[in-house]
Amino acid sequence: MEQTPSFISYIEKTIVTNWNRDAFTDYHGDTLRYSDVARRMAKLHIGMETAGLKPGDKIALCGRNSANWAVAFFSILAYGCVVVPIQCEFQPEQIHNIVNHSEAKFLYVGDGVAKDIDFEQMPNLQGIAYLNDLSIRATRLEVLDYIHTHLNELFGRRYPQRFDRSHVVYRHEESPEELAMINYTSGTTGFSKGVMLPYRALWGNLDFTLKAFGPNVKAGDRILSTLPMAHMYGMMDEIIFGFINGCHVHFLTRQPAPSLVMQAAAEVKPAILIAVPMVVEKLVRKHVYQRLDKHRARYLLQLPMIRNRVREKIVEWFRDQLGGNVYQIMTGGAPLNQEIEEFLMSVGFPITSGYGTTETAPMITYSDWQDHAMGSCGTVVPHMELRILTRDGRLLPDGVSDVKGVEGEVVCRGMNVMLGYYKNEEATADVIDEDGWFHTGDLGSMSADGHLYIRGRIKNMLLGTNGQNVYPEEIEDKLNSMPMVAESLVLQSGDKFVALVYPDQDDVNEIPLSMDDLNMVMEQNRQELNAVLPSFCRVSEIRLHDSEFQKTSKKSIKRYLYKV
């Protein structure tokens, strides 16, 4: 495997280079410049050193997206400790388990998390500190209270004249294979696995983002952070890329509802927007489609003489609603609804998708919007190899698969692949074979030009009565485009397929509809859906679900929770 530069050196360089630029802003809150970030990191390092923490020690981090979260994250890495990001949506028991399993010695928490966790359930933890002011919530070391009380004094002694760029020197010299992070997957069954990511995996992804986004997103440009920072997709493509590239990252600090994302984008004016498909779908349905219907633009799009001008106006208007500076919208974590994708591509809006996993930190494939192929999630990123493993055990070379032909499991290897699962050699051996190929568990195929097409998860695949494979995600994609449907889940009951549907509450309340009316709409949806499906995968019944489906942090439905 090729040698990589020091990842920590990139943290040093961006702070020194962008010293006077804005770095982090909490939405409608305070702003930190790169120089402010450097000072706070220096104080955190003094605290870590005084507390006796050593490079290689684990430090956990759990809170909502915020500037303070980002400062703590880069401080832990630059000191040489192993960062353990924990999703703030996890239940207290899950947080306790992750802290204990990772052997973390310290935990930084946001206010929303702190009130629910129990220090006594984490016996090996030396202390817990609040992210906002570094005050100590609980401790087993007297020195931690001293550090918090005297931190400014300790900082003054260390830097008696003034703190400037010359002091930004992080002494830990990491090796490429050294453990940098343990990221616990949200998982769908049982206890989450701890993905061990070395510095080389972080650098491999960083190098990709700098080359892929860098030409169109410059130092000083703004990025709106909407994805969970504890999840690799948002952490890498928004936070790590944004900070290292000298950008000004804005944190929503709350749940990214589509209306909030649109409002914040209009104010922040981001250069790139990265979002889960659900947010993009709702933005298009609630804003763009309504405007099209209002102005009869759908009809005008059919007229050859003025079609291009109408398309330009649609794209210009939607860009303006998102602040006017968006180079492209990038989705990931799940497929974008086919109808929405077709529409955006038909009018020339810059939309694209990426694909990856926590185990690859996260990127495996990506294409710029100008090279985006309908239904694909891009071509393999630098430093990685990608193959399709057929059911008969053949490993197809690049470019010999066809989107309508041979499919199999997506496997990859290269710089971005994890070291393994923490303290779980058996699970590691299940997904990384003796030749270094990481088995993603996703079914897919590749076109002749290298674009990857994902069909669904192998474990989600259902079997039709005639032995045909049925991919529930493909049925759900079509159903989600139908009237009154917010989201759906297709399950198997004996030899029949049943769809659970959570109705679109805005549409239901606007009309309004009774339960009988809604059932009639769903029956009509079922008939129209089956008219476009092969006979072996038609839906026999649609059942209404009374609440949103429970989801992982990347907004994938937790299928294992639902039965019919």
N, C-alpha and C positions, 0 to 999 in steps of 0.2 A: 504493500500500500504506500502511496506517495507521502512524503513528509509534509507537514503543515506548519505554517508560521504560528507564533504564539497568539492564542486568542486574547489573553489578558493584555498583550501589547496594543491591541485594537482599542481597548477601553482607555488606556493611557492616551493614545494618539488622538482619539476623538475629543477628549476633554481638553487637551492642550490646544488643538487646532480650533475648536469652536468655543473657546473660553468665554467670550462675551455674548454668545448666542443664547436664545431661550431654548431650554431642553425639555422640561416637563411642565404641563399645566393641568390641574384638576378643573374639569368643566365648571365654569362660573366660580372658580376658586383661584388659589395662589399659583404663581409661576416661579419655577426654579431655572436659573441659567446654568450653563455647564459649569461655571465656576462655583455656583451654589451646591451643585451636585457633588463636586470634588471636595468641598469643605465638609459636607455631611458624611461623605464616604470616609474621609480622614478621621472624623470623630468616631464613626462606627468601628474603624480599624483600631483606634486607641482602646475603645471599649472591649473589643474582642481580645486584644493582646493582654490587657489588664486582667481580664477574666480567665486567662490561661488557655484560650482556644488556640488550636494548632491547625495548620493546613491539613486537610483530609478529614477534619471533624465535620459532622453533619449539622446543618442549621436549617430548620423548617421555617416556612413562610406562608401565612394564610391570611388573606384579606381581600377585599374588593379591589378592583383596578384603581390605582392611585399613583401619584408621583412618589409618595413615600415607599410604596411597594417596589417601584422600579429602583429607587436609590438603594434599598436594602438588598435587592437581587444582585445588582452590579457590585455592591460592596462585598457580599459573600464570595462571589466568584473571584474578584480581584485579590482578595485576601488568601485565596487558595483553599477555602473550605468548600464542602459539597453542599449545594443548595437543594433543598427538598421543597418544591412548590406544592402547596395543597389547595385544591379547589375550595373556595369559601362556601360553595353550595353543599359540601359534604356534611353529613350529620356528625354531631360530637363524637359518637362512637367510632366513626370512620377516621376522624382526625386523630383521636387517641391511638387507634391501631396503626396508622401511618407513622406517627411520631415514634411509637414504640418499635415498630418493625424496622424503621430506618436507623434506629439508634441515634436519633437527633439529640444533641446536647443543649440546644437552645431553640426557642420558638418566638418568632415575631408574629403578632396578630393585629388585625383590624378591630375596630370597636364592635362591629356586627358579629364577630366570631367569639370575642373574648368572654362575653357574658354566659355562653353556653358550655364552654369546655371546663373540664375538671382537672386541675393540676395533679391531684392525687392519683388519677388514672394513668399518669405518665411518670412513673417512679424514677426513670433515669434522666429525666429532663432537669437541667440545672436552673433554668429560669424561663420566664415568659415576659416579653416586653411589648408595649403598644407601639405600633408602627408610626402613629401620628406624632408622638413626642418622646418616644423611647423610655417612658416611665415604666417601672417594673410592676407587673401585675402579680407575679408570684416568683419566689426564689428559694433555692436551697443553698445559695452561696451569699454570705454577708457582703462580699466585695461588689456584688451587682448593685446593691443599694448605694454603695459608696461611688461607684462609677457614674450612676445617673445623677447624683447630687453634685459631683465634682467634675463632670465631663468638660465643661467649658474651661475650668481651671487646668485640667490635664492637657487640653488642646493648646492653651496659651503657653504652657511650659514647653510643649513640643515645638511650637512655632512662635517664638517670642517676638519676632519682628512683625511679620505678616505672612499669611499663607498665599502662595502664588503658584503659577504653572510649574515652576522648577521643583516643587514638592510633590508633583504628581508622578511618583515612581513606585510602582507596585513590585515588590521584591520577589514574590513567589514566581518561580520559573517552572511552569507546568510542562509535562510531557504529553504528546498527542494521545496516548492511551490512558492517561490519568483520568480518574472519575471526576466529573465536574458537577453532575446533577443526577438525582434520582427522582424521576417523574412517575407518579402513580397513576395508572390508567383508570378511567372511570369504570370500565369493565361492564359486563352485562350479567355476569353470574359470580357469586362468591366474593371473596376479598380481592381487591385490586392488586395487580402485580406492579412491583417497583422497577421501572425501566432505567437501567444504568447507562447514562450517556457520557461518553468521554469528551475531552476538549476537541478532539478531531472532528466529532460529529457536529459540534456547535460551529466550528470553523468552516466545515464543508457546506453547511447550510448558509452561513453568513456570506461566504464567497459567492454562492449562487445568487443570493438576494442582491448583493452589491452589483453584480453583473446584470441581473435580470431587471431590477427596478431602478438601479442607480442612474442609468442614462436619462430617465424621465422623471426621477424624484431627486432633487438636488438638496445639498446642505442648506438649511434654513427653511425648506418647505415644511408644510404641516401635515401631520398624520393624525387621524382620529382613531383611537384605540377602542374598538367595540367588542373584540373577542376576549374570552377569559385569559388573563395573564398567566395563570397557572397551567394552562393548556398550551401544548407546543406550537400550535398553528399561530395563535395570537402572539405568543411570546417571541417567536422567531421573526415572523413576517411584519409585525408591527413594532414591537419593543426593541429587540436586539438590532434589527436592521435600522430602524428609525434612529436610535441613539448613536450607533456606530457611524451612520451616514451623515450625522450632524443635523438631523431634522428636529423639529419641534413637535413633540408627541403630546396630544391632548387626551386625557382620560375621562370617560363618561362618569365613572365612580358609581354607577347604578346599572340596573338591568337595561340592556339595549333594545328597548321596544322600538319597532320600526318608526313610529312618529318621532321619538326622541332622536334616533339616528339621523333622520331627515332634518330636524330642527338644528341639531348640533353641526351637521355637515354644512348647512347653509351659513352658520356663524363661523365655523373654524376654517372652511374652504380648503379641505384636504387635497393633496396632490394624488393620492391613491386611496381607495376605500376597499377594505377587506372585510367580508361579512359572511355569515352563514346563509345558505340559500333561502331559508325561511324569511329572513329580513328583506332580501332583494325581491322575493316573490310578492310580499305584502306591499312593498313600496310601489311596485309596478301595478298591481291590481288596484290599490286604493288611490293612487295618484295619477299615473300615466294613463291607465285604461279609462278612468273617469273623464280625464281631459279629452281623450280621443273621441269618446262618445258625445261629449258636449259640443265639440267643434266639428263633428261629422268627418273627422280626419280619416277614419277607417275607410270611408267611401272614397275619399280623395287619394288614398294610397293605391287604389285600384286603377287610377288614371295614369297611363304611361307618360303623358306630357308634363305632369307636375309632380309625379311620384318622388323624384329625388329632392325637390324643394321641400315637400312635406316631411320627408325623412330627416332632412337637415334641421328643420324647425323642431321636430320632436326631440332629437338628440340635444340640440342647443337648450331647449326648455328644461329637459331632465338634468343636464349638466348644471344649469343655473340653480335648480332646486337643491343640488348637492354642493353648492358653493362656487361653481364655475371653473374650478381648477382640476377636477378629477381626470387623470390620464386614463384610468380604467377601474372598473369594479372587478374584484377577484373573489370568487367563492371557493369554499372547500368544506370538508367534513361530511358532506352528503351531496348527491347530485342535484343540480338545479332543475326545477320543473321544466319539462320539455317545451310546453307551450310558451312559457316565459322566455326561455332561451331562444326559441325560434323567432319570437317577436323582436327581442333586442337585437339579434343578429340581422334580421330583415331590414331594420331601420339603420343599421350601422353603428349601434351603440357599442362602446368599448367594454365588452364583457368577456371574462375568461374564467377558467377554473384551474385549481391545482389539486394534487392528490398526494397524500402521505399518511404517516402513522406516527404515534408517539415513539415507536421503536426506531424510527429513522429521523427523528429530531427536527422537523417531521417530513421534509420534502422528498418525494420520489419522482413526480412528474409535474410539469408546468409548461404552458406556452403563453407568450404575450398575446394580447387580444387580436393582434393582426395576423397571428398564425393559429388562432383558435379554430378547432374543427367542431362542428355541431355534435353534441353528445359526448365529446371526449374530455379528458382531464389533462391533456398536454402530452409532451414528450419527455423522456427521461432527463433529469437535471444533471449538471456536471458532477463528476466524482462518483457517479453511480452507474450500475448495470441493471438492466431490466429484461426479464424473460417471461414467457408463458409456459407453465408446466402442465402438460396435457394429462388427461385422466389415465392414459396408458404409460405415463412416466417419461414421456419425451420432453426435453427442454428445448423449446423452439428458439432458434437464433433470432436476432433482431430482424424485423421486417418481413418474416415469412408468414406470420399470422395474418388473418384478414378479419375485419370487423364483422362480416357476415359468415365467417367460416370457423376456423379452429378457435376454441376457447379453452381456458384452463385457469389454474391458480396463478395469480400474479406473484412472482418471486423477484427479489432484488438483492444486490450486494454492493458493498463499496464503503466509502468513508463515512456516510451518514448513519450506518447501522450500529445499533447499540452494542454494548459489551455483553449484555444478557439481563436476565431478571434477578434482582437483588435477593440473595439467599434462596434461590429457586433454580437449581441446575436442571431439574427435570423439565420444568416449563421452558427453559432456555433451549434445551435439546429438542423440544417439540417443534420449535419454530426456526431455529438456525441449524442447517444441516452441516455435514462434515466438509462440504465445499464452500461454506460461508454464505450460502443463499438464505436470505430471510424469507420465510413463507408468510405472506400477508393474511391469508384466509379469505381473500377477495377473488371472485371469479371475473375474468376479463379476457380481452383479446386486443391485438395490435393491428393497426392498418399498415399498409406497405410503407407509408412515410413515417412510421414510428409513433403515431398517436395512440394513446391507451384509452380503451373503452371498458368501464367497469359495469358488470351485469348485476352484482350484488354480493352479499356475504355467502360463503359456502354453507355456513351453519343455518342460514335463513332459507336456503333453497327448499322448495316443497316438491312433491312428486305427484304428477297427474295420474289419472286412472289408467292411461295408456303407457305409463312409464316415462312420459315427457317431463323434463325439468321445468319447474315453474318458479319464476323469480318474483316474489311479492312486491319488491320495490318498483318493478316496472308497471304492475297493475296500480299500485298506489299513486304513482306519478300521474297516470291518466285520470284517476278518480279525484285527485286533489285539484284538478282543473275544472271540475264540474260545479254546477250551482249549489250554493249553501254548504260546501265542504271546506272546512278549515284544515283538517288533517285526517289521515286514515291509516288503518292497519289491517292487512289481509292475513288471515289465519286459516289453518286447515282443520276441518272437523270431519273425521272419517274420510270419505272420498269427495267431500264438498269443500268449497272455499267460501269463507264468510268474511265480510269487510266490516270492521268497526269504524264508525265515522263520528268525529267530533264536529258539530256544525259550526259554521261561521256565525258567531253571535251577533256581529254588527249587521249582517244581512238579515238574520232572523228577526232582530228587533226593529229593523227599519220598516219591514213590510206591514205589520208583524204576522207571524205564522203560528198556528196552533200545532200541537204535536201530530195530529192527524194530517194536517197540510204538509208538515215536514216529512212525514213518512211517505206521502205520495210523491214528493220531490225526489226522495232517495230511491224509490222504486223506479221512477223515470230515469234517474241517473244509472241505476243498475242495468236497465235495458239498453241504454245507449252505450254504456261501457262494454257490455257483452257483445254488442254488435261489431266492435272493433277488436275483440280478443279472439284468439284461437279457441276452438270448442273445448280443448282439454283444460283450460284455465279460467273458464267463465265463473263469475261470482253468483252463488245461489241465493245469497241474502245479504242485505245491508242492515246492520243494527246500529242504532244511535248510541253514542257514548256521552255521558253527562258531564265530562270534564276533559281538560287537555290531557294528553298522554304524558306520562312521566318520561323525562329525557335525561340524557347525559349532558355534560357541559358543552359538547359540540352539537347539541340539539338533535341527536339521534334518539329515536324512541327506544325505550328499554323493553324490547319485545318479550323478554322472558317473564315479565309481570302479567301478561295478558293471555287468557285462554278463552276458548269458546266451546 
